[in-house]
Amino acid sequence: MSHQEAVAQYTKALKLGQKYYKTAMSRGDYPYPPVLDELLTENQSSGQVELGLVDIPAELIVGTRSAGRRAAFAGNFMPLLTPDTEFAMKWVALCDAHLGDEGIRDPIRCCEYMGRFYIMEGNKRVSVLKSYDAPTIPGTVTRILPVYSEDPETQRYFEFLQFYPRCSLYQIRFTQPGSYEKLQKRMGFEPEHVWTVDEKRAFLALLNRFQTVYLKLGGAHLPRNECDALLSCLQVFSFEELRAQSMDQLKKTLESLWPDIKTEAAPRSIALSTAPEEAEQGLISLIKGITRPDHLQIAFIYAYDPEVSAWTRAHVQAEQQLARELEDKVTIQKYWALKHDYLQAMEQAVEDGADLIFATTPQMLADCRKIAAKNAKLRVLNCALAKNYLGLRTYYSRTYEAKFLTGAIAGAMAETDRIGYIANYPIVGVPADINAFALGAQMTNPRARVRLLWSSEAEDPISTFLENGISVISNRDAADPTRSHWALDYGTFLLKSEGSMMPLATPCWDWSRFYIQIVRSIFNGSYDALAKAQSDQAINYWWGMNGGLIDVQLSPGLPEGIRRLAEHLRRDLRDGFFDPFACRIKDQNDTLRNDGTRSLSPEEIMRMDWLCENVDGHIPEIYELRPEAVETTKILALHPESLEEKDDLP
């Protein structure tokens, strides 16, 4: 019976081979397996390495080492010779063995070059096993090393070569640089950890199931592969969480993250709302088709006790103002994640019936992605600066506008032309704040130089400034606009010669403006209409002084002339008549960043990773920070792609 099955299998394989051959010829493509000896010249090889016995993914066996038997196989390794040939009889005999008790035991011999395999011995064995869709084929492998070059494909291959001793799985293939190191970290392994047999089996089991779902959703049409997509999912869900999911659950998970995966495969710009009215412009026709709620249950997730955190206190007060403003239409609940159990708090909010979640710190970003992925109808907003995730929205303020104004005041008040600036974390948006402050100081005092220190790096920056004769200092911003902040902890101030402190100005937020506007946009339909209009873009809110989200408190003791200048600048900034970065700007390396004939784009401002020429100081690397500052910096790092490549992060 097995012989008849083998003959029938040859007939089936022959048809597949003939079909491949005809299709290739009609397209003008090469119809046979490629020959490595014809593809590879002497100067393309830098040596050989014997790998021994390897379970080779069948899909990666693409050709032969030499041209012998070239015409016997189509490019898919299915046979082309008629059933009455000696070749066909040997093929059928091998198929008999495969169907028998012993199976095909002898491994093939082949070469591997650039992650693809070329047969030296065992063409018919490969043909038989491929006809049965065998996932892997055992083979003794000789790796032919390519010559190192800057070619992207060669770069990716050399990254794989570094990873191979740790994992030795050819099934793991990425299209983006740095992905192997990211995988090692997202699996929870140390950089040099060698995967055990069980770890490799568990990963392949998940990858095979994941690939099935990925292809069903249309992954074959994306420029990234299933490994790239799985790596993206591992940024949101742990390996164990994904591994525990059934095929249906895995499909729902992948569907929920599909917009982000598509965006990563073909990056698009962020849809940025820079003013409250932008959220509703041009959406009238779309709003008509939107179902508008008449009541919302809103959850605020807090990470810190308001008794000790001015940041939390400001959001709590904004939440209370929202409740007063829309008391008949909203039910608001607070969730305290003081032990950083953010996901647990969000899941409880969903269980309690929340329609909308405001997560009030950037540290919650990863769990916001996770809760949004699990609950497609839930609206989730995280207080962080512009991230390209379609499943949720982020919101923040253009703090650089306020920093420019306080910088102008500092420049006018600095008697020694030296000004101190204390920055918090080296994250997205902070260099823009520093530079705006420095440009403001330079506008009122062309000789002004800004000495930069970091609270996330130094224990006591103020003492350092005072020891160096710097008396005008910009410290942290005031998160809470309802309290007096004229103290050393906040704002820009002047230390007088007799030791008294003179407050000058401080940026401050009014988050209630944002929360009220967003909730109203949900009720009038423009929130969901915006999502419909920007279905392939992440939506982020970046409001400034024009929306009332950020402002500057001026000290009552500010000299009258400087007060009038500050009020004039504040009015122009609020009305959009003045742009802090629309001027000639050079950085610390004397590179011209703006010739003064244009405005910088929002993307250029947010992604600044350089400092103006009149700033003395640097942007610290993450290893220079105090341990308690590392986690926040990782979340909104200026160059997040570099963090997962470092072995020495705390």
C-alpha positions in Angstrom: 0.0 0.0 0.0 2.9 2.4 0.9 4.4 1.9 -2.6 1.1 3.0 -4.3 1.0 6.0 -2.0 4.6 6.8 -2.9 3.7 6.6 -6.7 0.7 8.9 -6.1 2.8 11.3 -4.1 5.3 11.5 -7.0 2.5 12.3 -9.4 1.2 15.0 -7.1 4.7 16.5 -6.6 5.4 16.4 -10.4 2.3 18.5 -11.0 3.5 21.0 -8.4 6.9 21.1 -10.1 5.5 21.6 -13.6 3.2 24.3 -12.4 6.1 26.2 -10.7 8.2 25.8 -13.9 5.5 27.1 -16.2 4.7 30.0 -14.0 8.3 31.0 -13.6 8.9 30.8 -17.4 5.8 32.9 -18.1 7.2 35.6 -15.8 10.7 35.4 -17.2 12.0 34.0 -13.8 14.6 31.3 -13.3 12.6 28.0 -13.1 15.2 25.8 -11.3 16.8 25.9 -7.8 19.6 28.5 -7.7 23.1 27.2 -7.7 25.4 28.7 -5.0 28.6 28.2 -7.1 27.1 30.4 -9.8 25.9 33.0 -7.3 29.1 33.2 -5.1 32.4 34.6 -6.3 35.7 34.1 -4.4 35.7 37.7 -3.0 32.2 37.2 -1.5 33.4 34.5 0.9 35.6 35.1 4.0 35.8 31.5 5.3 33.9 28.5 6.4 32.6 27.1 9.7 31.4 23.5 10.3 28.2 23.6 12.2 27.6 19.9 12.5 24.1 18.4 12.5 21.3 21.1 12.3 17.5 20.8 12.1 17.1 23.0 9.0 13.8 24.8 8.4 12.6 23.3 5.1 11.6 26.7 3.8 15.2 27.9 4.0 16.5 25.2 1.7 16.4 27.1 -1.5 19.1 25.7 -3.9 22.0 23.4 -4.6 25.7 23.9 -4.2 26.6 22.7 -7.8 24.7 22.6 -11.1 24.4 18.8 -11.2 20.8 17.5 -11.5 19.7 21.1 -12.1 17.0 20.2 -14.6 15.5 17.5 -12.4 13.9 19.9 -10.0 11.8 23.1 -10.3 12.6 26.0 -8.0 10.3 24.6 -5.3 12.3 21.3 -5.3 9.4 19.4 -6.8 10.4 16.9 -9.5 10.2 17.7 -13.3 11.1 14.3 -14.8 8.5 11.9 -16.0 7.5 8.8 -13.8 9.3 6.3 -16.2 12.7 7.7 -15.5 15.4 6.2 -13.1 15.2 9.5 -11.2 11.5 9.0 -10.6 12.0 5.4 -9.4 14.6 6.5 -6.9 12.4 9.3 -5.7 9.5 6.8 -5.2 11.9 4.4 -3.3 12.8 7.2 -0.9 9.2 8.0 -0.5 8.5 4.3 0.3 11.2 4.6 3.0 9.6 7.8 4.4 6.2 6.1 4.6 7.7 3.0 6.2 8.7 2.2 9.7 12.2 3.4 9.4 11.7 6.7 7.6 14.4 8.7 5.9 17.2 8.6 8.4 20.3 9.9 6.7 20.8 13.6 7.1 21.5 15.7 4.0 24.7 17.7 3.4 24.5 21.3 2.6 26.1 24.8 2.7 24.5 27.7 4.5 25.2 31.2 3.1 23.4 34.4 4.4 20.8 32.3 6.2 19.8 30.2 3.2 20.8 26.5 2.5 22.2 24.9 -0.6 22.2 21.1 -1.0 25.5 19.3 -1.6 24.0 15.8 -1.1 20.4 14.7 -0.7 18.4 16.6 -3.3 15.8 13.8 -3.6 15.5 13.5 0.1 14.7 17.2 0.3 12.2 16.9 -2.5 10.3 14.0 -0.8 10.2 15.7 2.6 9.2 19.1 1.1 6.3 17.4 -0.8 5.0 16.3 2.6 5.5 19.8 4.0 8.1 18.7 6.6 8.9 21.7 8.8 12.5 20.8 9.3 15.1 18.5 7.6 18.2 17.3 9.4 21.4 18.1 7.7 25.2 18.4 8.2 25.9 22.1 7.5 28.9 24.0 6.4 28.5 27.8 6.9 30.1 29.9 4.2 30.8 33.3 5.8 30.2 36.4 3.7 32.6 39.3 3.5 31.5 42.0 6.0 30.0 45.1 4.4 27.6 48.0 5.2 24.9 46.4 3.1 21.7 46.2 5.3 21.2 42.5 4.6 24.8 41.7 5.4 24.5 43.7 8.6 21.3 41.8 9.7 23.1 38.5 8.9 26.1 39.4 11.1 23.7 40.2 13.9 22.2 36.8 13.5 25.7 35.2 13.6 26.3 36.9 17.0 22.9 35.6 18.2 23.4 32.0 16.9 25.7 30.7 19.6 23.0 31.6 22.2 20.0 30.1 20.4 21.0 28.3 17.2 17.5 28.6 15.7 17.4 29.5 12.0 13.6 30.0 12.3 14.3 33.3 14.1 14.8 35.9 11.4 14.3 39.6 11.7 14.3 42.4 9.1 15.2 45.2 11.5 18.6 45.9 13.1 19.0 45.3 16.8 16.1 42.8 17.0 18.0 39.8 18.3 19.2 41.7 21.3 15.7 43.0 21.9 14.4 39.4 21.7 16.9 38.3 24.3 15.8 41.0 26.7 12.0 40.5 26.1 12.4 36.8 26.8 13.8 37.8 30.2 17.2 36.4 29.5 20.6 37.9 30.3 22.6 39.0 27.3 24.8 36.0 27.1 22.2 33.4 28.2 22.3 30.2 26.1 18.8 28.9 25.4 18.0 25.5 26.8 16.4 22.8 24.6 13.1 23.4 26.5 13.2 27.2 26.0 13.8 26.7 22.2 11.0 24.2 21.9 8.6 26.5 23.8 9.5 29.5 21.6 9.1 27.5 18.4 5.8 26.3 19.5 4.6 29.8 20.1 6.2 31.1 16.9 4.5 28.4 14.8 1.1 29.2 16.2 1.8 32.9 15.9 2.8 32.6 12.3 -0.5 30.8 11.5 -2.5 33.7 12.9 -0.2 36.3 11.4 -0.6 34.9 7.9 -4.4 34.6 8.3 -4.5 38.3 9.1 -2.6 39.3 6.0 0.9 39.4 7.3 2.3 38.1 4.0 1.5 41.5 2.5 3.5 43.5 5.1 7.2 44.3 4.6 7.9 42.7 8.1 7.7 39.0 8.9 6.1 37.0 11.7 9.3 37.3 13.9 9.2 41.1 13.7 5.5 41.0 14.6 6.0 38.6 17.5 8.8 40.9 18.9 6.3 43.8 18.8 3.8 41.8 20.8 6.4 40.9 23.3 6.8 44.6 24.1 3.2 44.5 25.3 2.7 41.0 26.6 5.2 38.7 28.2 6.3 35.4 26.5 4.4 33.4 29.2 1.2 35.4 28.6 1.3 34.8 24.9 2.3 31.2 25.3 -0.7 30.5 27.6 -3.2 31.9 25.0 -5.3 29.6 22.8 -5.4 30.1 19.1 -8.6 32.2 19.4 -7.1 34.3 22.2 -3.8 34.7 20.2 -5.9 35.9 17.2 -7.7 38.5 19.3 -4.4 39.7 20.8 -2.8 40.1 17.4 -5.9 41.8 16.0 -5.8 44.3 18.8 -2.2 45.1 18.1 -2.5 44.9 14.3 -2.7 48.6 13.7 0.5 49.1 15.6 2.2 46.2 13.7 1.1 47.7 10.4 2.4 51.1 11.5 5.8 49.7 12.5 6.0 47.9 9.1 5.2 51.1 7.2 5.8 54.0 9.6 3.4 57.0 9.3 3.6 60.3 11.0 1.7 60.9 14.2 -1.6 62.8 14.0 -0.8 65.7 16.4 -3.4 67.9 17.9 -1.7 71.1 19.0 -4.8 73.1 20.0 -8.2 72.2 21.4 -10.1 73.3 18.3 -8.1 71.0 16.0 -9.8 68.0 17.4 -13.1 69.1 15.9 -12.1 70.8 12.7 -13.2 69.1 9.5 -15.1 66.3 11.3 -18.7 67.4 10.9 -19.5 64.9 8.2 -17.9 62.0 10.1 -19.6 63.0 13.4 -23.0 62.3 11.8 -22.3 58.6 11.7 -20.9 58.4 15.3 -22.9 57.0 18.2 -22.6 59.5 21.0 -22.8 58.4 24.6 -25.1 60.4 27.1 -23.0 59.3 30.1 -19.4 58.3 30.7 -17.8 56.3 33.5 -14.3 57.7 33.8 -11.3 56.2 35.7 -8.3 58.2 36.8 -5.2 56.0 37.5 -2.7 57.6 39.9 0.8 56.4 40.7 1.6 58.7 43.7 0.0 60.0 46.9 -1.2 63.6 46.3 -0.1 64.5 49.8 3.5 64.1 48.7 3.3 64.5 44.9 2.4 67.9 43.4 2.0 66.2 40.0 -0.7 63.9 41.3 -2.3 66.7 43.2 -2.6 68.8 40.1 -4.4 65.9 38.2 -6.7 65.2 41.2 -7.7 68.9 41.3 -8.3 68.8 37.5 -10.4 65.6 37.9 -12.5 67.4 40.6 -13.0 70.4 38.3 -14.1 68.0 35.5 -16.7 66.5 37.9 -18.0 69.9 38.8 -18.2 71.0 35.2 -20.0 67.9 33.9 -21.5 66.5 37.0 -24.7 65.2 35.4 -22.9 63.4 32.6 -19.9 61.7 34.2 -19.2 59.3 37.0 -15.6 59.5 38.1 -13.6 56.9 40.1 -10.0 57.1 41.4 -7.7 54.1 41.3 -4.5 54.3 43.4 -1.6 52.3 42.0 0.9 53.4 44.6 2.8 50.1 44.4 3.0 50.6 40.6 0.5 47.8 40.0 -0.9 49.8 37.1 -2.4 47.0 35.1 -4.3 45.6 38.1 -5.8 49.1 38.7 -6.8 49.4 35.1 -8.3 45.9 35.0 -10.3 46.8 38.1 -11.5 50.0 36.4 -12.7 47.9 33.4 -14.4 45.4 35.7 -16.2 48.4 37.4 -17.5 49.5 34.0 -15.1 52.3 32.9 -15.6 53.7 29.4 -12.6 56.0 29.6 -9.2 55.7 31.4 -6.9 58.6 32.1 -3.5 57.2 33.1 -1.7 60.1 34.6 2.0 59.2 34.4 4.3 58.0 31.6 5.3 55.0 33.7 1.9 53.5 32.9 2.4 53.5 29.1 3.2 49.7 28.7 0.1 48.7 30.7 -2.0 51.2 28.8 -1.1 49.4 25.6 -2.0 46.1 27.3 -5.4 47.2 28.6 -6.2 48.8 25.3 -5.3 45.6 23.5 -7.6 43.6 25.7 -10.5 46.0 25.5 -11.1 47.3 21.9 -14.0 49.7 22.9 -12.2 51.2 25.9 -10.8 54.7 25.4 -7.3 55.0 26.9 -5.2 58.1 27.3 -1.8 58.2 28.9 -0.1 61.4 30.0 3.1 61.1 28.0 4.7 62.9 25.1 3.8 61.6 21.6 4.1 57.8 21.2 3.2 56.1 17.9 0.7 53.6 19.2 -2.7 53.4 17.5 -4.4 51.6 20.3 -4.3 54.5 22.7 -3.7 58.3 22.8 -1.1 60.3 24.6 -1.3 63.8 25.9 1.1 66.4 27.2 1.9 70.1 27.1 4.3 72.2 25.0 6.4 73.1 28.1 9.1 74.7 25.9 6.8 77.7 25.4 6.7 78.4 29.2 10.4 77.6 29.5 11.3 80.2 26.8 9.4 82.9 28.8 11.1 82.0 32.1 14.4 82.0 30.2 13.8 85.5 29.0 13.1 86.6 32.6 16.2 84.8 33.9 18.4 86.4 31.2 17.2 89.9 32.2 17.7 89.3 35.9 21.2 87.5 35.7 23.8 90.0 36.9 26.8 87.8 36.1 25.5 86.5 32.7 25.5 82.9 34.2 22.2 81.1 34.8 21.7 77.7 36.4 19.2 75.2 34.9 18.1 72.0 36.6 16.6 69.4 34.3 14.8 66.3 35.5 15.1 63.3 33.1 16.9 63.1 29.7 13.8 62.1 27.9 11.8 63.2 24.8 10.9 66.8 25.0 13.3 67.9 27.7 16.1 69.1 25.4 13.5 71.3 23.7 12.7 72.8 27.1 16.4 73.4 27.9 17.0 75.0 24.5 13.9 77.2 24.6 15.1 78.5 28.0 18.6 79.1 26.7 17.1 81.0 23.6 14.9 83.1 25.9 17.9 84.0 28.1 19.9 84.9 25.0 17.2 87.1 23.7 17.2 89.4 26.7 21.0 88.9 27.4 23.1 88.0 24.4 26.0 87.1 26.7 24.0 84.7 28.9 25.2 81.2 29.4 23.1 78.4 30.9 24.9 75.9 33.2 23.0 72.7 32.9 22.7 70.1 35.7 20.3 67.1 36.1 18.4 66.2 39.3 18.3 62.7 38.0 22.1 62.7 38.0 23.3 65.0 40.8 22.3 64.9 44.4 22.3 68.7 45.1 22.5 70.8 41.9 21.5 74.1 43.7 24.5 73.9 46.1 26.8 73.3 43.0 25.4 76.5 41.4 25.8 78.6 44.5 29.4 77.4 45.0 30.1 78.6 41.5 28.6 82.0 42.0 25.4 81.4 40.0 22.4 83.1 41.6 19.6 82.9 39.0 18.4 79.3 38.9 15.6 77.5 37.1 14.4 74.6 39.1 11.4 72.2 38.7 8.1 73.4 37.3 5.0 73.8 39.5 2.5 71.1 38.7 -0.2 72.5 40.9 -1.4 76.0 39.8 -3.6 76.5 42.9 -0.8 76.7 45.4 2.0 79.1 46.0 5.3 77.8 44.6 7.6 80.6 45.6 10.1 78.2 47.2 13.5 76.7 46.2 11.8 73.5 45.0 10.0 75.2 42.1 10.4 77.8 39.4 13.0 80.3 38.4 14.4 82.4 41.3 17.2 84.9 42.2 19.3 84.4 45.3 20.3 87.9 46.6 23.7 88.7 48.1 22.3 88.8 51.6 21.0 85.3 51.2 17.3 86.0 50.7 15.4 84.3 47.8 13.5 86.3 45.2 11.0 84.3 43.1 10.8 85.3 39.5 8.4 82.9 37.6 7.4 79.3 37.2 5.6 77.3 34.5 2.5 75.6 35.8 -0.3 73.3 34.4 -4.0 73.4 34.4 -5.0 69.9 33.4 -8.7 70.5 33.9 -8.7 72.4 30.5 -7.6 69.2 28.8 -9.8 66.8 30.6 -13.0 68.8 30.1 -12.3 69.3 26.4 -11.6 65.6 25.8 -14.7 64.4 27.6 -16.9 67.0 25.7 -15.4 65.8 22.5 -16.5 62.2 23.3 -20.0 63.5 24.0 -20.2 65.5 20.7 -18.7 62.7 18.7 -15.6 64.4 17.5 -13.3 62.2 19.6 -14.4 59.0 17.7 -14.7 60.9 14.4 -11.0 61.9 14.8 -10.1 58.2 15.2 -12.1 57.4 12.0 -10.5 60.2 10.1 -6.9 59.2 11.2 -7.5 55.4 11.2 -3.9 54.7 10.2 -2.2 57.2 12.5 -1.5 57.5 16.2 -3.4 60.4 17.8 -1.5 62.6 20.3 -2.4 65.8 22.0 0.3 68.4 22.5 -1.4 71.6 23.7 0.4 74.7 24.7 -0.3 78.1 26.1 -3.0 78.6 23.4 -5.1 76.0 25.0 -4.6 77.1 28.6 -2.9 73.8 29.5 0.4 75.4 30.3 1.1 78.9 31.6 3.6 80.9 33.6 3.0 82.4 37.1 4.9 85.7 37.4 6.1 86.6 40.9 4.5 89.7 42.4 8.0 91.0 43.1 9.1 90.9 39.5 10.5 94.4 38.4 7.9 96.3 36.5 9.8 96.5 33.2 10.6 92.8 33.1 7.0 92.0 34.1 5.7 94.1 31.1 8.1 92.3 28.8 7.0 88.9 30.2 3.3 89.7 29.8 3.9 90.8 26.2 5.8 87.6 25.4 3.2 85.5 27.1 0.4 87.1 25.1 2.3 86.6 21.8 3.1 83.0 22.6 -0.6 82.3 23.6 -1.9 83.9 20.4 0.6 82.2 18.1 2.4 85.4 17.1 5.8 84.3 18.5 7.8 81.1 17.9 10.8 80.5 20.2 12.6 78.3 17.7 12.1 80.5 14.6 15.5 82.1 14.8 19.1 81.3 13.9 20.3 78.4 16.2 23.7 76.8 16.5 24.3 73.8 18.7 27.3 73.1 21.0 29.2 71.6 18.1 28.8 74.8 16.0 26.3 73.0 13.7 23.6 75.3 12.3 20.3 73.8 13.4 18.1 76.7 12.0 19.1 79.5 9.7 16.3 81.7 11.0 14.1 81.5 7.9 11.7 78.8 9.1 10.0 77.3 12.1 11.0 73.9 13.4 8.4 71.2 12.9 6.7 69.6 15.9 8.7 66.4 15.2 12.0 68.3 15.2 11.1 70.0 18.5 10.0 66.8 20.3 12.9 64.7 19.1 15.7 67.2 19.8 18.8 65.4 21.1 21.2 68.4 21.0 21.8 71.5 23.0 22.2 75.2 22.0 25.6 76.7 21.9 25.1 78.9 25.0 24.3 75.8 27.2 27.2 74.4 29.3 26.5 70.8 30.1 25.5 67.6 28.4 22.6 65.2 28.0 23.6 62.2 30.2 23.6 58.6 29.2 21.3 56.3 31.1 24.2 54.7 33.0 25.0 58.1 34.5 21.7 58.5 36.2 20.7 57.7 39.7 18.9 54.3 40.0 15.5 55.8 40.8 15.6 57.8 37.5 16.4 55.0 35.2 12.9 53.5 34.7 11.2 56.7 33.7 14.1 57.5 31.4 13.7 54.1 29.7 10.0 54.7 28.9 10.5 58.0 27.1 14.2 57.7 26.1 15.5 60.0 23.4 16.9 57.0 21.5 14.8 54.0 22.7 16.3 51.7 20.0 19.7 51.9 21.7 18.6 50.9 25.2 17.9 47.3 24.4 21.3 46.9 22.8 23.2 47.8 26.0 24.3 45.1 28.4 25.0 47.4 31.4 21.7 49.1 32.1 20.6 49.1 35.7 
